[in-house]
Amino acid sequence: MIKMKRTKPTNYEAAKRTVTVGEEITAENMVERLIDARRREVPTKRSLAAKMKKDKDFIVIETKRGPTVFKRIA
């Protein structure tokens, strides 16, 4: 039997875990939550938003002027 070594989640996985299903959030709010959780390495707002746009667990709600609003669906 092979034991899998438990590893620390990536920055994006850690950010994704801070959002509940059905919640609307911006990338800036996710960064603030990671800082509050005392995460040492925090991704930039821009890189988080880019990954969230490609992720099928999030849908884009609003992209006009100002921050993009995402909603977690899964």
Secondary structure, DSSP 8 states (H G I E B T S, - for coil): ----------HHHHHHHTS-TT-EEEHHHHHHHHHHTT-SS---HHHHHHHHHH-TTEEEEE-SSS--EEEE--
